[in-house]
Amino acid sequence: MASPTIESLCCLSSTNAFSKDFLIDFQSVPYNAISIVASLFGMAGAIYQILPRTPSNGGNGRGGRFFKTRGRLIIRWLAFADLLAAFGILIRSASWLADDTFGSKADDSRLGQSMCIVTSVIIHYFYTATYCWTFLYALDVKLVTHQRLISHRVYHAVAWSIPLILCLMGLLILYLPDLNCHSQAVNPYLRFLPNYLSTFIPIVIVMIGNPILYCIAFSNVENQLMSTRGRFTHSERQIVDALRKMFLLIIGVFYLCWLPNIINGIVLWTSWNNLPKTFIITVWYLMAILNPLQAVFNSMVYRSWEAGSSIVKPSWFPARLWPKHLTQQPKVPVEESSQHSVSKKLSHERTPLLHSLSKDGVNQSQHEVTGSKTAPKSYT
């Protein structure tokens, strides 16, 4: 899991019972086994998102540019950060299972301390990067619906530099000038609080900011549909309902994965002298499961909304091991291709979610106007 609590346990005190008592629970076989399994699932979900994709028409024409859109690039960098963060959890949990003497003797714990600190830095940095990319995706959706664009270089500067600043600020104050952060002489508000703030402030910003950004973008999409078509029929209502559902899913996944971390921090700081240990351990297990699984859930809610898309098989991957249904290129009728070009004129949205939904709405409207009996395509 990604928690400042574990980062503070990396600086052990040979005379402090608080540190050793909680470390025993973190080093237990069930906890680390769950962490390893969850991190492996998280890495698999992240890799699935990172894999290159091609549209159903094989990448020709306008459809070929669909998978090089702004939203798709942001999603892939989000998955990349998720991948490295889950890898950090995997390494830390495996090292704790292998080194069961970490914390038992002050003189023999230097290697364990070093591994704990290095993996904590990796986890802290890359999960903070996922918060930034999640926020930037919502910001990009809002900007695109207002016909405004920001260079991806700016996004990269923000998504990688802010986590670096926050990570250094929190962990350097925690670990310097010595690693005895659980000493009785240490003021927790000066030593621990900056690290907790550097972890939780980005989470809270996403929890508050993303719903606001999506609501603004959602409202603008409704206005665009009304002004473009001059009507609000069942087709337009379906587009709006689908957008509302997808935005809620994206926000809900983030809350599901990171709300336990916020609860953990609140309980720790409000009950510092009388921690409800059973409750805290339960929350830790929830974090150990849900934090790495963010990549798995993201692969569901951030997936490509283009019908008929497929994953490109890497050249180095054995062909016999690759599922055939992932590389098959379904044929696209000529009339559907022409409908896609019409939908491009309707919406200037360049993110996968809004672009695809607008396209489906246009197709359905055309069926209604021409009196076609063909059922509209599904939004998924």
N, C-alpha and C positions, 0 to 999 in steps of 0.2 A: 504494500500500500504506500501511498504518498502522504506522509504525516510528519510534521516537525517533532512529534514525540519520539519517533525512531531516531531522527537525527540527533536529538539530545542524548539518547542512550549510547551513542557512539563515544561520548566522552565519559568514560567510566571513572568512578571514584571507589577506591578499595575499602573505604569506610562508610560509604553511603548505602543504606539498605534500600532506599527508594529505587535507585537505578538498577540494582541487581534483581530486585523483586519483579520489576516489570520486564527486565531482559529475559528472565526465565520463560515468561509467557510468549515473548516474541521468538525465542529460540526453540519452542516446542515443535515436535514433529508434525502434529496436525496443522498448526498455523502455517508453517513453511511449506508443507505439502499443498495446502490450498493455494498459497501464494504462487507456487510454481505452476500449478495447473491453470490458474487464472491468467498468469502472465503468458503462458504458451498460447492460450486461446486469444489473448489480446494481440500477440504478435501475428497470429494467423489472420485475424481480422484486419490488422494494419497492412499486411502484405497483400491481402486481397484487394484493398483499396489502391495500393500503389501500382499494382500490375497495369500495364498499358491496355487501353481498350480501343476498339475500332467500331464504327457504326455499321449498320446492317448493309449499307451499300458499298462496303469495302473501303471507305475512305475517299471516295471520289466526290467532287463537286462540293456544294455548300455543306452537305451533311458531314463531310470529312473534317471540316473545321470545328464541328460541334464539340468534339472531345478535346479540343485545345482551348476551351473557354476558360474565363477567369475563375469561375466557381470550381471547375474541375481541378485546376492547378492548386487552389487553396486547400481543397479537400485532400489532395495527395501530400502536401506538406504537413497538414494536420495528422495524417496517417503516419508519416515519417517520424514526427515527434512522438506519437503514441508508440510506435515500434521501438524506439530507443529507450523510452521510459519503461516499457514493459520488460525490455531486455535487462535494464538495470535491476528491476525487481527480481527477475529470474536469477541473476548472478548473486545478489545479496542473499536471497533465500537459500540458494544452493551452498553458498559459503558458510552460512550459519548452520546448516545441517551437517556440513563436513567438519566444522570447527566447533565442537560442543564445549570446548574449554574457554571460549571467549568470555571474559568477565569473571572467570573463576579465580584467576590469579592476576594481580595487577602487573606483575613482571612479565607474564607470558601473553599478554593481550595486545601487543603492539601491532602484530600482523592483522589480527581481527579488527582492531580499531581502524587501521589504515583502509582495509577493505570496506568496512562499514561507512567510513567518511566518503570514500571515492564513489561508492554506489549511491549514497544519499545525495551527493552533488549531482550525479547523472539524473536520478529520478526527479529531484527538485527542479532542475533546469528544464528538462524536456517536458515535464507535465505542465510547468508554467508556460512553456511555448505552446502547448495544446490549448490552454486557456486563451492565449493571444490569437491563435489561428481561428478558434471558434468565434471569438468576438469579431475578428476581421471578416469572416465569412458573412456574418449578419450585417456588418457595416457595408460590405460590398453589395449585398442584395439591396440594401436601402439606397445606396448611391446609384446603382444601375437603374433602378426604377425611376430615379430622378434625372436620368440621362447624364450622369456624372461618373467619371472614371479616375482612379488613382493608380499610378504606376505600381507594378508588382515589386519593384525595387524598394519602394517606400514600405510596402507590406513586409518584406523580408527584413528591412532595417528595424521595424517595430517588433516583429515577432521573435527575432533572435537577440536583439540588444536589451529589451526590457527584461526578459527572464534572466539575462546575465547580470544586470544591475541588481535585481531583486535577490538573486541567489547569492551573489557575493556579499551584499549588505547583510542578509540574514545569517549566513553560515560563518562569515569571518567574525562577526560579533559573538557568535555562539562558541566558536572554537579557539579564538585568540583572547588573551595571550597564552593560555594554557588549555589543556583538555579536561580540566577538573571543573566542569560547568555545574556539577551537582554538589559542589562544596557548600557547607552551611554558610560560608561567608559571601556567597554569590547572591546578588539581588536578581530575582527571576524577571522582574520588569525591565531590567537593563540587559540581561543576558539572553533570556528566552523570547521575550515579547517581540523584538524586531524580526526574528525568524518566523514566528507565527503570523505576524502581519504580512511579511513578504510572501507567505503561502496563501493566506486566506483572502487578502484584498483582491487579487486577480479573479478568484472564484466568485466573490460577491459581485464584482463589477460585471462579470458575464451573466450571473443570475439576474441582475437588475437591468443591465443595459441591453442584452439580447432581446428580451420580450418587447422592450420599447422600440428597438430598431425594426423588428419584424412587424410590429403593429403599424409603424409608419409606412413601411414598404407595402404591407397588405392593404392599407387604406389607399395608397397611391395606385396600386394595381386595379382596385375597384373603380377608381376615378378614370383610369385609362380605358378600361373596358367600356364604361359608359360613354366616354367622349369619342372613342374610336368607332363603336358600333351604333351609338345612339339608342340603345335599348338594353334591357336587362332580363333576358329570357332564361329558360331552364339551362341552356348551355353555359351562359355566363355564370349562373348561380353554381353550377357544378365546378367550374374553374375556381371560384371563390371558396367554396367549401373544401375542395381538395387542397388549396393553398393553406387554409386555416388548419387543416388536419396535419399537414406536413410540418408547418411551423411549430405546432404544439408538440409534435413528436420530437423534433430537434431539441426544443427547450426541455421537454420532459426527460430525455436521455441524459442531458447534462445534470439536471437536478437529481436524478436517480443515482448517478455515479458519484456526485460530490457533496450532496447534502449530508451524508454521514460524517464527512470530514468537518463540516461546519459544526455539527452537533457535538462531535468529539472535542473541538476546540473550545466551544462554549462551556461544556461540562468541566473540562480541565481548569479553566480560568475562574469559574464560579465556585468550584468545590475543591480548590487546590489542597486544602488541609484535611479534607475528608472525602477522598475520591471514592465513588461507588464502583469498586473494582469489577464486579460482575457485569455491570452495565457497560463499563469502558471496554472490557474484553469483547463483549458482544458487538459493540460498534467497530472495534478493530477488525474483527472477522468480516463484518460487512464491507469495510473499506478494502480488505485484502481481496475480496471477491469482485467488488464493483469497480474499483479504480482501474485495474488492468482491462476489464471487460468494456471500457469505454470504446475501444477500437472496434470491438465486435458490434456493439450497438450502432456506432457511427457508420459501419459498413452497410447497415440496413436503412438508416434514415438519410444518409448522404449519398446513397447509391445513385448511379446514373439513371435518369428518368427517361432516357431515349429507348423506345421500344425496339427490340431486335438487336441490341448491342451485344457485343461479345468480347471476351478477353483475348488479347494477343498472346499466343504461346511464345515464351522466350526461346531463342535459338539454341541455348545450351541445355534446355530441359528435354529429357527423353520423351519421344513422341508416344511411346507405348504407355507411359504413366499419366498422360494428360487426358482428362475426360473429353470425349469427342463433342459433347453438347456445348462445351465452352468455346470451341473454335469453329463450329459450323456457321457459315454465313447464309442466313435465310435470304431468299430472293424478295425484292421489294417491287410491287407493281408500279408501272409507270404513273398511273393516276395518283398513287400515294406520294410519289416523289414530287409531282407538281403541287400537291396540296402542301407539302413541306415548304416549298419555296413561297407559297402564299402566306404561310404562317410566319415566315421570316419577316415579311413586310408588316405584319400586325404588331409584333412586339420587338422592342429594342433590348429586351432583357437578355443577358449573356450568361446567366448562371444556369446550370443543368435543370434545376427544379422548375423555375418559372418559365423557362423557354419551352420545355416539353409540355407543361400543362397548357400553356397558351396555344401550342400547336394542336393539342387534342381538342381544345375548345373550338378552334377554327374548323377542324375536320367535321366536328359534330354539327356546327352551324351550317356548313355546306350541305350536309346530308338533309338537314331540315328544309333548306331553301329549295333543293332540287327534288325533294319528295322521295329520297332514296330510302329503301327499306333496310339498308345495312346498319347494323348496330355500331355505335361509336366504340373506339378503342378504350381499353381500361387505362386509368391514370398510372397504374403500376406496371 
